[in-house]
Amino acid sequence: MSEPVLVEEADRLVLRLQIAARPAGELWELRLSLDPVDLDLDPAALVLVLRANIEEWWDCKDTEPHIAAWGHRIG
């Protein structure tokens, strides 16, 4: 797994990270859009926002195409 990377894409901030799904052992790359105000949150609050986004993606990736587009399986 790689370290999360914050990148600017098409005038938006994107956090690119890899997620390991257990117990299946699947490896996914996610690209989560961030609002610039997210970067002003204290670290604990930012972690909660990111976790909520990851959980939303995982729960909806099979039924919501726009959310599924946040990630793709790499292993």
N, CA, C and O atoms as a CHARMM CRD file, in Angstrom:
* protein
*
  300
    1    1 MET  N      0.84100  -1.17800   0.00000 PROA 1      0.00000
    2    1 MET  CA     0.00000   0.00000   0.00000 PROA 1      0.00000
    3    1 MET  C      0.88400   1.23800   0.00000 PROA 1      0.00000
    4    1 MET  O      1.99800   1.23500   0.52500 PROA 1      0.00000
    5    2 SER  N      0.35700   2.29100  -0.60200 PROA 2      0.00000
    6    2 SER  CA     1.11200   3.53000  -0.67100 PROA 2      0.00000
    7    2 SER  C      0.53800   4.55600   0.30300 PROA 2      0.00000
    8    2 SER  O     -0.56600   4.39500   0.82400 PROA 2      0.00000
    9    3 GLU  N      1.30000   5.59400   0.53000 PROA 3      0.00000
   10    3 GLU  CA     0.84400   6.68700   1.37900 PROA 3      0.00000
   11    3 GLU  C     -0.22500   7.48900   0.65300 PROA 3      0.00000
   12    3 GLU  O     -0.17200   7.59800  -0.57200 PROA 3      0.00000
   13    4 PRO  N     -1.19600   8.05600   1.36900 PROA 4      0.00000
   14    4 PRO  CA    -2.18000   8.93500   0.72900 PROA 4      0.00000
   15    4 PRO  C     -1.47100  10.13500   0.09300 PROA 4      0.00000
   16    4 PRO  O     -0.47900  10.63500   0.62400 PROA 4      0.00000
   17    5 VAL  N     -1.99400  10.58700  -1.04600 PROA 5      0.00000
   18    5 VAL  CA    -1.41300  11.71100  -1.76500 PROA 5      0.00000
   19    5 VAL  C     -2.51800  12.71800  -2.05400 PROA 5      0.00000
   20    5 VAL  O     -3.58100  12.35400  -2.55900 PROA 5      0.00000
   21    6 LEU  N     -2.26700  13.97500  -1.73500 PROA 6      0.00000
   22    6 LEU  CA    -3.19700  15.05700  -2.03600 PROA 6      0.00000
   23    6 LEU  C     -2.76200  15.69900  -3.34300 PROA 6      0.00000
   24    6 LEU  O     -1.63800  16.18900  -3.45100 PROA 6      0.00000
   25    7 VAL  N     -3.64700  15.70100  -4.33800 PROA 7      0.00000
   26    7 VAL  CA    -3.32500  16.24700  -5.65500 PROA 7      0.00000
   27    7 VAL  C     -4.42700  17.22000  -6.08600 PROA 7      0.00000
   28    7 VAL  O     -5.56200  17.14000  -5.61600 PROA 7      0.00000
   29    8 GLU  N     -4.07400  18.12700  -6.97600 PROA 8      0.00000
   30    8 GLU  CA    -5.05100  19.02800  -7.55100 PROA 8      0.00000
   31    8 GLU  C     -5.37700  18.53200  -8.95100 PROA 8      0.00000
   32    8 GLU  O     -4.48800  18.36800  -9.78700 PROA 8      0.00000
   33    9 GLU  N     -6.66900  18.29400  -9.19900 PROA 9      0.00000
   34    9 GLU  CA    -7.12300  17.79500 -10.49600 PROA 9      0.00000
   35    9 GLU  C     -8.30300  18.63900 -10.95100 PROA 9      0.00000
   36    9 GLU  O     -9.31200  18.72800 -10.25200 PROA 9      0.00000
   37   10 ALA  N     -8.18200  19.24900 -12.10400 PROA 10     0.00000
   38   10 ALA  CA    -9.29500  20.00900 -12.69700 PROA 10     0.00000
   39   10 ALA  C     -9.93600  20.94900 -11.68200 PROA 10     0.00000
   40   10 ALA  O    -11.15200  20.93100 -11.49100 PROA 10     0.00000
   41   11 ASP  N     -9.12900  21.75300 -11.04500 PROA 11     0.00000
   42   11 ASP  CA    -9.60400  22.75800 -10.08000 PROA 11     0.00000
   43   11 ASP  C    -10.29800  22.17300  -8.86100 PROA 11     0.00000
   44   11 ASP  O    -11.18500  22.80600  -8.28900 PROA 11     0.00000
   45   12 ARG  N     -9.90700  20.98000  -8.46100 PROA 12     0.00000
   46   12 ARG  CA   -10.42600  20.40000  -7.22400 PROA 12     0.00000
   47   12 ARG  C     -9.30900  19.64000  -6.53000 PROA 12     0.00000
   48   12 ARG  O     -8.35700  19.19400  -7.16900 PROA 12     0.00000
   49   13 LEU  N     -9.43200  19.49800  -5.23200 PROA 13     0.00000
   50   13 LEU  CA    -8.47400  18.71900  -4.45500 PROA 13     0.00000
   51   13 LEU  C     -8.95500  17.28000  -4.37200 PROA 13     0.00000
   52   13 LEU  O    -10.13200  17.01500  -4.12500 PROA 13     0.00000
   53   14 VAL  N     -8.02900  16.36000  -4.58000 PROA 14     0.00000
   54   14 VAL  CA    -8.36000  14.94000  -4.53700 PROA 14     0.00000
   55   14 VAL  C     -7.34900  14.23600  -3.64500 PROA 14     0.00000
   56   14 VAL  O     -6.14100  14.42900  -3.78400 PROA 14     0.00000
   57   15 LEU  N     -7.85100  13.42400  -2.73500 PROA 15     0.00000
   58   15 LEU  CA    -6.98700  12.58100  -1.91900 PROA 15     0.00000
   59   15 LEU  C     -6.97200  11.20500  -2.57000 PROA 15     0.00000
   60   15 LEU  O     -8.00800  10.54900  -2.68200 PROA 15     0.00000
   61   16 ARG  N     -5.79400  10.77600  -2.99700 PROA 16     0.00000
   62   16 ARG  CA    -5.64200   9.47300  -3.64100 PROA 16     0.00000
   63   16 ARG  C     -5.02900   8.52700  -2.61200 PROA 16     0.00000
   64   16 ARG  O     -3.96800   8.81100  -2.05500 PROA 16     0.00000
   65   17 LEU  N     -5.69600   7.40800  -2.36400 PROA 17     0.00000
   66   17 LEU  CA    -5.19600   6.46300  -1.38400 PROA 17     0.00000
   67   17 LEU  C     -5.56500   5.05000  -1.78700 PROA 17     0.00000
   68   17 LEU  O     -6.45900   4.82900  -2.60400 PROA 17     0.00000
   69   18 GLN  N     -4.85800   4.09900  -1.19600 PROA 18     0.00000
   70   18 GLN  CA    -5.14500   2.69200  -1.43400 PROA 18     0.00000
   71   18 GLN  C     -5.78500   2.10400  -0.18500 PROA 18     0.00000
   72   18 GLN  O     -5.39400   2.39900   0.94500 PROA 18     0.00000
   73   19 ILE  N     -6.78400   1.26100  -0.42900 PROA 19     0.00000
   74   19 ILE  CA    -7.54600   0.63500   0.64600 PROA 19     0.00000
   75   19 ILE  C     -7.47000  -0.87800   0.46000 PROA 19     0.00000
   76   19 ILE  O     -7.69100  -1.38300  -0.64000 PROA 19     0.00000
   77   20 ALA  N     -7.16000  -1.59500   1.52800 PROA 20     0.00000
   78   20 ALA  CA    -7.17600  -3.05700   1.50100 PROA 20     0.00000
   79   20 ALA  C     -8.46800  -3.52500   2.14800 PROA 20     0.00000
   80   20 ALA  O     -8.74300  -3.20000   3.30300 PROA 20     0.00000
   81   21 ALA  N     -9.26200  -4.29000   1.40400 PROA 21     0.00000
   82   21 ALA  CA   -10.51600  -4.83700   1.92300 PROA 21     0.00000
   83   21 ALA  C    -10.24500  -6.21700   2.50900 PROA 21     0.00000
   84   21 ALA  O     -9.69000  -7.09000   1.84200 PROA 21     0.00000
   85   22 ARG  N    -10.63600  -6.39900   3.74100 PROA 22     0.00000
   86   22 ARG  CA   -10.41300  -7.68400   4.38600 PROA 22     0.00000
   87   22 ARG  C    -11.75000  -8.32000   4.69400 PROA 22     0.00000
   88   22 ARG  O    -12.70100  -7.57900   4.93800 PROA 22     0.00000
   89   23 PRO  N    -11.89700  -9.61100   4.70300 PROA 23     0.00000
   90   23 PRO  CA   -10.86100 -10.62500   4.58700 PROA 23     0.00000
   91   23 PRO  C    -10.54700 -11.01700   3.14500 PROA 23     0.00000
   92   23 PRO  O     -9.68500 -11.86600   2.91900 PROA 23     0.00000
   93   24 ALA  N    -11.22200 -10.42500   2.17600 PROA 24     0.00000
   94   24 ALA  CA   -11.04600 -10.84000   0.77800 PROA 24     0.00000
   95   24 ALA  C     -9.65000 -10.54600   0.23700 PROA 24     0.00000
   96   24 ALA  O     -9.22400 -11.16800  -0.73600 PROA 24     0.00000
   97   25 GLY  N     -8.93500  -9.61200   0.85100 PROA 25     0.00000
   98   25 GLY  CA    -7.59800  -9.28500   0.39000 PROA 25     0.00000
   99   25 GLY  C     -7.57600  -8.43500  -0.86500 PROA 25     0.00000
  100   25 GLY  O     -6.54400  -8.33900  -1.52900 PROA 25     0.00000
  101   26 GLU  N     -8.70000  -7.81800  -1.19900 PROA 26     0.00000
  102   26 GLU  CA    -8.76100  -6.95500  -2.37500 PROA 26     0.00000
  103   26 GLU  C     -8.03000  -5.64200  -2.08700 PROA 26     0.00000
  104   26 GLU  O     -8.03900  -5.15200  -0.95800 PROA 26     0.00000
  105   27 LEU  N     -7.40300  -5.08300  -3.11200 PROA 27     0.00000
  106   27 LEU  CA    -6.73600  -3.79500  -2.99300 PROA 27     0.00000
  107   27 LEU  C     -7.41500  -2.83200  -3.96000 PROA 27     0.00000
  108   27 LEU  O     -7.58900  -3.13900  -5.13900 PROA 27     0.00000
  109   28 TRP  N     -7.79500  -1.66600  -3.44700 PROA 28     0.00000
  110   28 TRP  CA    -8.51100  -0.66100  -4.22300 PROA 28     0.00000
  111   28 TRP  C     -7.77200   0.66300  -4.16300 PROA 28     0.00000
  112   28 TRP  O     -7.15700   0.98900  -3.14700 PROA 28     0.00000
  113   29 GLU  N     -7.82800   1.42600  -5.24100 PROA 29     0.00000
  114   29 GLU  CA    -7.35300   2.80400  -5.21800 PROA 29     0.00000
  115   29 GLU  C     -8.57400   3.70900  -5.23900 PROA 29     0.00000
  116   29 GLU  O     -9.44500   3.57400  -6.09900 PROA 29     0.00000
  117   30 LEU  N     -8.63100   4.63000  -4.28800 PROA 30     0.00000
  118   30 LEU  CA    -9.73300   5.58700  -4.19100 PROA 30     0.00000
  119   30 LEU  C     -9.23700   6.98400  -4.50000 PROA 30     0.00000
  120   30 LEU  O     -8.08900   7.32700  -4.21600 PROA 30     0.00000
  121   31 ARG  N    -10.11400   7.79000  -5.08600 PROA 31     0.00000
  122   31 ARG  CA    -9.85600   9.20000  -5.34000 PROA 31     0.00000
  123   31 ARG  C    -11.02400   9.96300  -4.74000 PROA 31     0.00000
  124   31 ARG  O    -12.09900  10.04800  -5.33300 PROA 31     0.00000
  125   32 LEU  N    -10.79900  10.51500  -3.55200 PROA 32     0.00000
  126   32 LEU  CA   -11.85300  11.22200  -2.83100 PROA 32     0.00000
  127   32 LEU  C    -11.68800  12.72900  -3.01400 PROA 32     0.00000
  128   32 LEU  O    -10.64000  13.28600  -2.68800 PROA 32     0.00000
  129   33 SER  N    -12.71400  13.37900  -3.53300 PROA 33     0.00000
  130   33 SER  CA   -12.68600  14.83700  -3.66900 PROA 33     0.00000
  131   33 SER  C    -12.80400  15.46600  -2.29100 PROA 33     0.00000
  132   33 SER  O    -13.58500  15.02100  -1.45000 PROA 33     0.00000
  133   34 LEU  N    -12.01900  16.50100  -2.08000 PROA 34     0.00000
  134   34 LEU  CA   -12.06200  17.23000  -0.81700 PROA 34     0.00000
  135   34 LEU  C    -12.46800  18.66800  -1.07100 PROA 34     0.00000
  136   34 LEU  O    -12.08100  19.27200  -2.07100 PROA 34     0.00000
  137   35 ASP  N    -13.23700  19.19300  -0.17200 PROA 35     0.00000
  138   35 ASP  CA   -13.54100  20.61300  -0.17900 PROA 35     0.00000
  139   35 ASP  C    -12.36800  21.29700   0.52400 PROA 35     0.00000
  140   35 ASP  O    -11.88200  20.77700   1.52800 PROA 35     0.00000
  141   36 PRO  N    -11.89900  22.44200   0.03100 PROA 36     0.00000
  142   36 PRO  CA   -10.77900  23.11000   0.71000 PROA 36     0.00000
  143   36 PRO  C    -11.00900  23.34400   2.20300 PROA 36     0.00000
  144   36 PRO  O    -10.05000  23.37700   2.97500 PROA 36     0.00000
  145   37 VAL  N    -12.26700  23.50700   2.62100 PROA 37     0.00000
  146   37 VAL  CA   -12.52500  23.70400   4.06100 PROA 37     0.00000
  147   37 VAL  C    -12.22100  22.44100   4.85800 PROA 37     0.00000
  148   37 VAL  O    -11.97000  22.51800   6.06100 PROA 37     0.00000
  149   38 ASP  N    -12.23900  21.26800   4.19900 PROA 38     0.00000
  150   38 ASP  CA   -11.87600  20.02900   4.89700 PROA 38     0.00000
  151   38 ASP  C    -10.45600  20.10700   5.45000 PROA 38     0.00000
  152   38 ASP  O    -10.15800  19.52200   6.49200 PROA 38     0.00000
  153   39 LEU  N     -9.59100  20.82200   4.75700 PROA 39     0.00000
  154   39 LEU  CA    -8.19200  20.91700   5.18500 PROA 39     0.00000
  155   39 LEU  C     -8.02200  21.78400   6.42300 PROA 39     0.00000
  156   39 LEU  O     -6.97400  21.74700   7.06800 PROA 39     0.00000
  157   40 ASP  N     -9.05000  22.57100   6.76300 PROA 40     0.00000
  158   40 ASP  CA    -9.00800  23.39400   7.96300 PROA 40     0.00000
  159   40 ASP  C     -9.53200  22.66700   9.19700 PROA 40     0.00000
  160   40 ASP  O     -9.46900  23.20200  10.30400 PROA 40     0.00000
  161   41 LEU  N    -10.04800  21.45800   9.01700 PROA 41     0.00000
  162   41 LEU  CA   -10.56400  20.68000  10.14300 PROA 41     0.00000
  163   41 LEU  C     -9.41900  20.19400  11.01500 PROA 41     0.00000
  164   41 LEU  O     -8.29600  20.01600  10.54300 PROA 41     0.00000
  165   42 ASP  N     -9.71400  19.98000  12.29500 PROA 42     0.00000
  166   42 ASP  CA    -8.68500  19.36400  13.12200 PROA 42     0.00000
  167   42 ASP  C     -8.51500  17.92100  12.64100 PROA 42     0.00000
  168   42 ASP  O     -9.43500  17.36000  12.04700 PROA 42     0.00000
  169   43 PRO  N     -7.35800  17.31900  12.88800 PROA 43     0.00000
  170   43 PRO  CA    -7.07400  15.98100  12.33400 PROA 43     0.00000
  171   43 PRO  C     -8.13300  14.92600  12.65200 PROA 43     0.00000
  172   43 PRO  O     -8.46100  14.10900  11.79200 PROA 43     0.00000
  173   44 ALA  N     -8.66700  14.93000  13.86300 PROA 44     0.00000
  174   44 ALA  CA    -9.66900  13.92100  14.22700 PROA 44     0.00000
  175   44 ALA  C    -10.93900  14.08600  13.39300 PROA 44     0.00000
  176   44 ALA  O    -11.52900  13.09400  12.96400 PROA 44     0.00000
  177   45 ALA  N    -11.35900  15.31200  13.16200 PROA 45     0.00000
  178   45 ALA  CA   -12.54900  15.56300  12.35500 PROA 45     0.00000
  179   45 ALA  C    -12.31100  15.18500  10.89800 PROA 45     0.00000
  180   45 ALA  O    -13.19600  14.63000  10.24700 PROA 45     0.00000
  181   46 LEU  N    -11.12400  15.48200  10.38600 PROA 46     0.00000
  182   46 LEU  CA   -10.79400  15.11500   9.00900 PROA 46     0.00000
  183   46 LEU  C    -10.82000  13.59600   8.83400 PROA 46     0.00000
  184   46 LEU  O    -11.31000  13.09600   7.82200 PROA 46     0.00000
  185   47 VAL  N    -10.30400  12.87300   9.80100 PROA 47     0.00000
  186   47 VAL  CA   -10.33600  11.40600   9.74700 PROA 47     0.00000
  187   47 VAL  C    -11.78500  10.91200   9.71000 PROA 47     0.00000
  188   47 VAL  O    -12.09200   9.97500   8.97300 PROA 47     0.00000
  189   48 LEU  N    -12.67400  11.52500  10.48800 PROA 48     0.00000
  190   48 LEU  CA   -14.08300  11.12400  10.46800 PROA 48     0.00000
  191   48 LEU  C    -14.71900  11.37200   9.09900 PROA 48     0.00000
  192   48 LEU  O    -15.48400  10.54000   8.61300 PROA 48     0.00000
  193   49 VAL  N    -14.40700  12.51100   8.47700 PROA 49     0.00000
  194   49 VAL  CA   -14.92600  12.81500   7.13800 PROA 49     0.00000
  195   49 VAL  C    -14.42400  11.79200   6.12900 PROA 49     0.00000
  196   49 VAL  O    -15.19800  11.27700   5.32100 PROA 49     0.00000
  197   50 LEU  N    -13.13600  11.50000   6.17500 PROA 50     0.00000
  198   50 LEU  CA   -12.56400  10.53600   5.23500 PROA 50     0.00000
  199   50 LEU  C    -13.14700   9.14000   5.44300 PROA 50     0.00000
  200   50 LEU  O    -13.46800   8.44700   4.47700 PROA 50     0.00000
  201   51 ARG  N    -13.28200   8.73600   6.68600 PROA 51     0.00000
  202   51 ARG  CA   -13.85500   7.41500   6.96900 PROA 51     0.00000
  203   51 ARG  C    -15.28900   7.32700   6.47000 PROA 51     0.00000
  204   51 ARG  O    -15.68600   6.30800   5.90600 PROA 51     0.00000
  205   52 ALA  N    -16.07300   8.38900   6.67300 PROA 52     0.00000
  206   52 ALA  CA   -17.45400   8.39900   6.18600 PROA 52     0.00000
  207   52 ALA  C    -17.49600   8.28500   4.66600 PROA 52     0.00000
  208   52 ALA  O    -18.33700   7.57000   4.12000 PROA 52     0.00000
  209   53 ASN  N    -16.59500   8.98300   3.98100 PROA 53     0.00000
  210   53 ASN  CA   -16.55000   8.89900   2.52200 PROA 53     0.00000
  211   53 ASN  C    -16.15400   7.49900   2.05200 PROA 53     0.00000
  212   53 ASN  O    -16.71900   6.97800   1.09100 PROA 53     0.00000
  213   54 ILE  N    -15.18600   6.90100   2.73200 PROA 54     0.00000
  214   54 ILE  CA   -14.75900   5.54500   2.36900 PROA 54     0.00000
  215   54 ILE  C    -15.89800   4.55900   2.59800 PROA 54     0.00000
  216   54 ILE  O    -16.13800   3.69300   1.75700 PROA 54     0.00000
  217   55 GLU  N    -16.60200   4.67400   3.71700 PROA 55     0.00000
  218   55 GLU  CA   -17.72000   3.78100   3.99900 PROA 55     0.00000
  219   55 GLU  C    -18.85400   3.97700   2.99600 PROA 55     0.00000
  220   55 GLU  O    -19.47400   3.00700   2.56200 PROA 55     0.00000
  221   56 GLU  N    -19.13000   5.23900   2.62500 PROA 56     0.00000
  222   56 GLU  CA   -20.16000   5.51000   1.61800 PROA 56     0.00000
  223   56 GLU  C    -19.78200   4.85400   0.29300 PROA 56     0.00000
  224   56 GLU  O    -20.62100   4.22800  -0.35500 PROA 56     0.00000
  225   57 TRP  N    -18.52600   4.99700  -0.10500 PROA 57     0.00000
  226   57 TRP  CA   -18.07200   4.37800  -1.34500 PROA 57     0.00000
  227   57 TRP  C    -18.24100   2.86300  -1.27400 PROA 57     0.00000
  228   57 TRP  O    -18.79300   2.26300  -2.19600 PROA 57     0.00000
  229   58 TRP  N    -17.78100   2.24400  -0.20900 PROA 58     0.00000
  230   58 TRP  CA   -17.83700   0.78800  -0.09400 PROA 58     0.00000
  231   58 TRP  C    -19.28600   0.29600  -0.13000 PROA 58     0.00000
  232   58 TRP  O    -19.59100  -0.69000  -0.80000 PROA 58     0.00000
  233   59 ASP  N    -20.17000   0.97800   0.58600 PROA 59     0.00000
  234   59 ASP  CA   -21.56300   0.54700   0.66600 PROA 59     0.00000
  235   59 ASP  C    -22.33000   0.78200  -0.64200 PROA 59     0.00000
  236   59 ASP  O    -23.29300   0.06900  -0.92300 PROA 59     0.00000
  237   60 CYS  N    -21.91900   1.76600  -1.43900 PROA 60     0.00000
  238   60 CYS  CA   -22.69200   2.16200  -2.62400 PROA 60     0.00000
  239   60 CYS  C    -22.01900   1.83800  -3.95200 PROA 60     0.00000
  240   60 CYS  O    -22.61200   2.07100  -5.00500 PROA 60     0.00000
  241   61 LYS  N    -20.80700   1.31200  -3.93500 PROA 61     0.00000
  242   61 LYS  CA   -20.03900   1.13400  -5.17000 PROA 61     0.00000
  243   61 LYS  C    -20.70500   0.18500  -6.15900 PROA 61     0.00000
  244   61 LYS  O    -20.46600   0.28700  -7.36300 PROA 61     0.00000
  245   62 ASP  N    -21.52700  -0.72600  -5.67700 PROA 62     0.00000
  246   62 ASP  CA   -22.17800  -1.68400  -6.56800 PROA 62     0.00000
  247   62 ASP  C    -23.52500  -1.19800  -7.10500 PROA 62     0.00000
  248   62 ASP  O    -24.09900  -1.82300  -7.99700 PROA 62     0.00000
  249   63 THR  N    -24.03100  -0.08300  -6.56300 PROA 63     0.00000
  250   63 THR  CA   -25.35900   0.37900  -6.96100 PROA 63     0.00000
  251   63 THR  C    -25.40000   1.82100  -7.45400 PROA 63     0.00000
  252   63 THR  O    -26.35500   2.20400  -8.12900 PROA 63     0.00000
  253   64 GLU  N    -24.40400   2.62100  -7.14000 PROA 64     0.00000
  254   64 GLU  CA   -24.38600   4.04300  -7.51100 PROA 64     0.00000
  255   64 GLU  C    -23.17800   4.31900  -8.39900 PROA 64     0.00000
  256   64 GLU  O    -22.06300   4.43800  -7.89100 PROA 64     0.00000
  257   65 PRO  N    -23.37300   4.42500  -9.71600 PROA 65     0.00000
  258   65 PRO  CA   -22.23900   4.59300 -10.62700 PROA 65     0.00000
  259   65 PRO  C    -21.35400   5.80700 -10.33000 PROA 65     0.00000
  260   65 PRO  O    -20.13400   5.72600 -10.47200 PROA 65     0.00000
  261   66 HSD  N    -21.95500   6.93200  -9.91800 PROA 66     0.00000
  262   66 HSD  CA   -21.12100   8.11400  -9.64900 PROA 66     0.00000
  263   66 HSD  C    -20.24900   7.92300  -8.41200 PROA 66     0.00000
  264   66 HSD  O    -19.16700   8.50300  -8.32700 PROA 66     0.00000
  265   67 ILE  N    -20.69800   7.13200  -7.47000 PROA 67     0.00000
  266   67 ILE  CA   -19.88400   6.82400  -6.29100 PROA 67     0.00000
  267   67 ILE  C    -18.88700   5.72100  -6.62300 PROA 67     0.00000
  268   67 ILE  O    -17.75300   5.75600  -6.14700 PROA 67     0.00000
  269   68 ALA  N    -19.28600   4.75100  -7.42500 PROA 68     0.00000
  270   68 ALA  CA   -18.37200   3.68500  -7.84200 PROA 68     0.00000
  271   68 ALA  C    -17.15400   4.26300  -8.54400 PROA 68     0.00000
  272   68 ALA  O    -16.06300   3.70100  -8.45800 PROA 68     0.00000
  273   69 ALA  N    -17.33100   5.38100  -9.23800 PROA 69     0.00000
  274   69 ALA  CA   -16.23300   5.99800  -9.98600 PROA 69     0.00000
  275   69 ALA  C    -15.11700   6.52600  -9.07000 PROA 69     0.00000
  276   69 ALA  O    -14.02300   6.83200  -9.54500 PROA 69     0.00000
  277   70 TRP  N    -15.38400   6.63100  -7.78300 PROA 70     0.00000
  278   70 TRP  CA   -14.35200   7.09800  -6.85400 PROA 70     0.00000
  279   70 TRP  C    -13.20300   6.09800  -6.74900 PROA 70     0.00000
  280   70 TRP  O    -12.08800   6.48100  -6.39300 PROA 70     0.00000
  281   71 GLY  N    -13.45000   4.83500  -7.05100 PROA 71     0.00000
  282   71 GLY  CA   -12.41100   3.82900  -6.84000 PROA 71     0.00000
  283   71 GLY  C    -12.37600   2.79600  -7.93400 PROA 71     0.00000
  284   71 GLY  O    -13.32000   2.62900  -8.70500 PROA 71     0.00000
  285   72 HSD  N    -11.25500   2.10900  -7.97600 PROA 72     0.00000
  286   72 HSD  CA   -11.12500   0.96200  -8.86900 PROA 72     0.00000
  287   72 HSD  C    -10.20900  -0.06700  -8.21100 PROA 72     0.00000
  288   72 HSD  O     -9.28900   0.26500  -7.46400 PROA 72     0.00000
  289   73 ARG  N    -10.50100  -1.32600  -8.52100 PROA 73     0.00000
  290   73 ARG  CA    -9.74900  -2.42300  -7.91600 PROA 73     0.00000
  291   73 ARG  C     -8.40400  -2.55900  -8.62700 PROA 73     0.00000
  292   73 ARG  O     -8.33100  -2.57600  -9.85600 PROA 73     0.00000
  293   74 ILE  N     -7.34000  -2.65700  -7.82200 PROA 74     0.00000
  294   74 ILE  CA    -5.99400  -2.80000  -8.39300 PROA 74     0.00000
  295   74 ILE  C     -5.34300  -4.11400  -7.99700 PROA 74     0.00000
  296   74 ILE  O     -4.22600  -4.40900  -8.42300 PROA 74     0.00000
  297   75 GLY  N     -6.02700  -4.89900  -7.19000 PROA 75     0.00000
  298   75 GLY  CA    -5.45900  -6.18600  -6.80400 PROA 75     0.00000
  299   75 GLY  C     -6.38400  -7.01500  -6.00600 PROA 75     0.00000
  300   75 GLY  O     -6.03300  -8.12700  -5.61200 PROA 75     0.00000
